Amino acid sequence: MARHLITSAIPYINGIKHLGNLVGSQLPADLYARYQRTRGHEVLFLCATDEHGTPAELAAAKAGEPVAEYCARMHGVQTEIAKGFRLSFDHFGRSSSPQNHRLTQHFAGRLAEAGMIREVVEKQVYSNADKRFLPDRYIEGICPNCGYDKARGDQCENCTKQLDPTDLIEPRSAISGSTDLEVRETKHLYLGQSGMRGRLNDWIDSKGDWPVLTTSIARKWLNDGDGLQDRGITRDLDWGIPVKKGADDWPGMEGKVFYVWFDAPIEYIACAGEWAEAQGLSEGEWERWWRTDKGADDVRYTQFMGKDNVPFHTLSFPATILGSGEDWKLVDYIKSFNYLNYDGGQFSTSQGRGVFMDQALEILPADYWRWWLLSHAPESSDSEFTWENFQVSVNKDLADVLGNFVSRVTKFCRSKFGEEVPGGGGFGAREEALIATLTERVRAYEGHMEAMEVRKSAQELRAIWVAGNEYLQEAAPWSTFKEDPEAAAAQIRLALNLIRLYAVLSAPFIPDASEAMLAAMKTDDSGWPNDVAAALGALPEGHDFQVPEVLFAKISDEGREDWQERFSGVRDG
């Protein structure tokens, strides 16, 4: 039994995420976690909400709530949505947790002792009206390059030119709109990432099995002149983790907090501490997953994320861990994803364009979305969600191939043999050929799942469903029954066992349908088919079953057109 530590990129707290966010990290991580559990391995699957930084403060102000209360409420909202999508986290934590406060301050102290942190006096824009320093992106003005009047202090979204706040014409606060701005000096802490270039390069070199997308982004940041720079790890904000060296105050850093990019990845580790506390376990129970000096040497650690998060997870977070000089577990494999676009454009949280996770669950059950998103995961390139493609995929794959098979087999058996597995004779050449085909395909499916090849796994699973349908068409038990009822009984016995097999194999992708199939077969035997022939005899003659409700309803043209129009505009709120 192997041990798998799995984390997905932690979603930001300010609002509900769209389907592009879901397929870029949490959903494929859940697929892998479910698969490894099904194979009998020990899994710790962790995620959390990323709660610090200016966006959280602004979202709370817009909602008219204290920021701590806003974050607590939104954590509850995101927890329920995650449950709705059947994301099987062992713990869904919070970066504002006491565990993350302590651990972030601990790492800062260790890095300071190692000489990796230096104090820097820099100039930043201060808003007198807001009585705060403004991060670059919260300063707006006219772009000096193209004249766009809502350019941010870090970049113009219209012409994409990189900017400094002082470049803007008529700059104003994005918070209050005030133009009463001035440049002030402030002191911050910087992490000496540039001094880690050699160690990080050697570490990335050792990861020869990483996806090309992951390594190409990491090397670009590592080797480009503007890539691996020393970076500020503190901010002049009220909401965040107070700057300390471990438990000790940091002279000159009073009133400052750690920058969100520094404390958020540390939450992966702190989340394990939250999990242990919630389960009533000792500190040693979470340390055995994260400390190589306390048993984590045999842990396989896999991270899932969108490509925009790769630099932080291949460079900045490893620099923090390596720089601490302590025996922490480093990631073994980073599965990164491209972007999922929406119906001819982009998903946009700020513009409310596309389908958001709560809305998706309002119109269809989770399995519909899980199947489409995973079977179209943006692995080798960006992919696009269209309502037409969604409708076709759901109707063909889920309703016609899988759902129709289950319905035809169970209803025919009930009409001819009753609601129990019939006896009949042994298997012939056609059945032996099916078993050989399924054995080959199940082994291929396992290989793709182990390699985290999400789309190929979905294709192989669908091919396994198709093989059963082709067998049913060729065997035609409804015709066989007229001439040889005993042979038809054997064919249906095999087909009923195929339903149980499909339930087990499909569970990582469509867990609700899997449960429904097992319930219909009146079995809790979810054992993996290491021996396909034996698995197809798991339900013996005389075993009771029931005809299930329709597994998947087809999407009508009217429904698809309604949703297409409904989700083309701006989301309220």
Secondary structure, DSSP 8 states (H G I E B T S, - for coil): --EEEEEE---BSSS--BHHHIIIIIHHHHHHHHHHHHTT-EEEEEEEEB--SHHHHHHHHHHTS-HHHHHHHHHHHHHHHHHHTT---SEEEETTSHHHHHHHHHHHHHHHHTT-EEEEEEEEEEETTTTEE--GGGEEEE-TTT--TTEESSB-TTT--B--GGGSEEEEETTT----EEEEEEEEEEE-GGGGHHHHHHHHHT-TTS-HHHHHHHHHHHHSTTTS--EE-EES-SSS-B-EETTEE-TT-TT-EE-HHHHHHHHHHHHHHHHHHHTT--HHHHHHHHBGGGTGGGEEEEEEEEGGGHHIIIIIHHHHHHHHTS-B---SEEEEE--EEETTEE-BTTTTBS-BHHHHHHHS-HHHHHHHHHHT--SSS-EEE-HHHHHHHIIIIIIIIIIHHHHHHHHHHHHHH-SB--------HHHHHHHHHHHHHHHHHHHHHHTT-HHHHHHHHHHHHHHHHHHHHHH-HHHHHHH-HHHHHHHHHHHHHHHHHHHHHHTTT-HHHHHHHHHHTT-------SSHHHHTTSS-TT-B------S-----HHHHHHHHHHTSS----
